[in-house]
Amino acid sequence: MRPYDLTNNYPVTAGQDSALRAALAEVCRGAMPGSLWPAAGDAAHRRAIAGLLGEERELALVSDGMAGMGLALSLAQAAAQTQTGRAGVALEEFSFPLARRVLALAPLHALAMDGEGPLPAALEALMRQPDAPGVLYLMPRIHNPLGFSYSPARRAALAEIIRHHDLWVVEDAAYAFLDSGPGLAPLLPERVLVAWSLAKPFSLALQLGALGYPAALAEAVEEAILLRGLTGNPVMAAALAHMAESGAAAALIAEKRAEGLARRALAADILGAPEGPAWHLWLPRPAGESALAFQARWRAAGLLLPLPTDFHHTGAETPFFRLSLGGEPDRARLSEALTRLKAGSGGTLSPQRGPGGGAP
Ligand SMILES: Cc1ncc(COP(=O)(O)O)c(C=O)c1O
């Protein structure tokens, strides 16, 4: 029997392929966009896509989401090094596994969190250390793996500390399209770089990413994209800009939000999980069983789950795991998988918001 995929976290909906196909057909009817200048993308495409994402500052297009994140981190580190002499990076204690690997070469610090976001006191304490960081890599909207967005009070408290210490921020907004609230950029427009995914809200087939940045970095961004060969594909950029202008892209986002809510309602029914906008949940797992043994046990029972230790900043054992509701395109199969998960968990699944508790 084909195993159930509770690992893959790309939210895909039925209308996605037809929306992209229609936009590409429109692009192909006109003159083929072929200019690689400016390196950060055609100005009209960038404006259309920025409007779609709600990015109010400059937006550059790059060759995919990970390229955008890597670029944002190196630009932020360079700016921090120049301004403060500190290029080290701090990330949340639970974070996106690939970011942790991208950052493996930098001096890394971790920020303790609760159910509202990173703890301001933990950041203050870090900034008193002799090797205090110059850059924070954060996920204020629909955190991966925790699935929540920072509270407004926490965003404001963190922004004050960030400003006080001249920190630079890379905001990973991969899942921000699922949450209509603001991130950190509106509070700190001059020191936040936003790495947007265009794969999750629109399509992996675009093979595009986007970077929101302060106007003061415009030349550095253009130069870095040019020198690293990270220019986004202009045909795909034209197709996405077309989807933005026709309203198809906004409709797709609405469809993905609605599908996510329906999947969470299913998880609420079967697991007793709270409802919410994220397509993933952070759940407790039995104490005393290693992450590897946990993953292998569920694999043998027909469920594919990500390795829990991948989300901890040091790769340490953690009594939680991430459940993705987007891996199975068919909701009926998702329902079967969740029922199997519930049955095999002996009633120990009580979903939570913070890493170690906190109100759901
Ligand atoms: C938090 C986070 N950031 C960035 C990315 C990478 O971006 P993209 O979706 O464009 O590949 C992912 C992909 O899974 C992610 O989960």
Ligand as a Chemical Component Dictionary entry (heavy atoms), coordinates in Angstrom:
data_LIG
# 
_chem_comp.id                   LIG 
_chem_comp.type                 NON-POLYMER 
_chem_comp.pdbx_formal_charge   0 
_chem_comp.three_letter_code    LIG 
# 
loop_
_chem_comp_atom.comp_id 
_chem_comp_atom.atom_id 
_chem_comp_atom.alt_atom_id 
_chem_comp_atom.type_symbol 
_chem_comp_atom.charge 
_chem_comp_atom.model_Cartn_x 
_chem_comp_atom.model_Cartn_y 
_chem_comp_atom.model_Cartn_z 
_chem_comp_atom.pdbx_ordinal 
LIG C1 C1 C 0 9.987  28.247 6.216  1  
LIG C2 C2 C 0 10.406 28.037 4.794  2  
LIG N1 N1 N 0 11.149 28.967 4.197  3  
LIG C3 C3 C 0 11.553 28.843 2.919  4  
LIG C4 C4 C 0 11.221 27.736 2.165  5  
LIG C5 C5 C 0 11.728 27.605 0.762  6  
LIG O1 O1 O 0 10.963 28.350 -0.123 7  
LIG P1 P1 P 0 10.198 27.738 -1.357 8  
LIG O2 O2 O 0 8.846  27.357 -0.854 9  
LIG O3 O3 O 0 10.057 28.853 -2.329 10 
LIG O4 O4 O 0 10.965 26.598 -1.865 11 
LIG C6 C6 C 0 10.451 26.736 2.745  12 
LIG C7 C7 C 0 10.124 25.529 1.986  13 
LIG O5 O5 O 0 9.645  24.558 2.482  14 
LIG C8 C8 C 0 10.016 26.894 4.097  15 
LIG O6 O6 O 0 9.264  25.979 4.716  16 
# 
loop_
_chem_comp_bond.comp_id 
_chem_comp_bond.atom_id_1 
_chem_comp_bond.atom_id_2 
_chem_comp_bond.value_order 
_chem_comp_bond.pdbx_ordinal 
LIG C1 C2 SING 1  
LIG C2 N1 SING 2  
LIG C2 C8 DOUB 3  
LIG N1 C3 DOUB 4  
LIG C3 C4 SING 5  
LIG C4 C5 SING 6  
LIG C4 C6 DOUB 7  
LIG C5 O1 SING 8  
LIG O1 P1 SING 9  
LIG P1 O2 DOUB 10 
LIG P1 O3 SING 11 
LIG P1 O4 SING 12 
LIG C6 C7 SING 13 
LIG C6 C8 SING 14 
LIG C7 O5 DOUB 15 
LIG C8 O6 SING 16 
# 
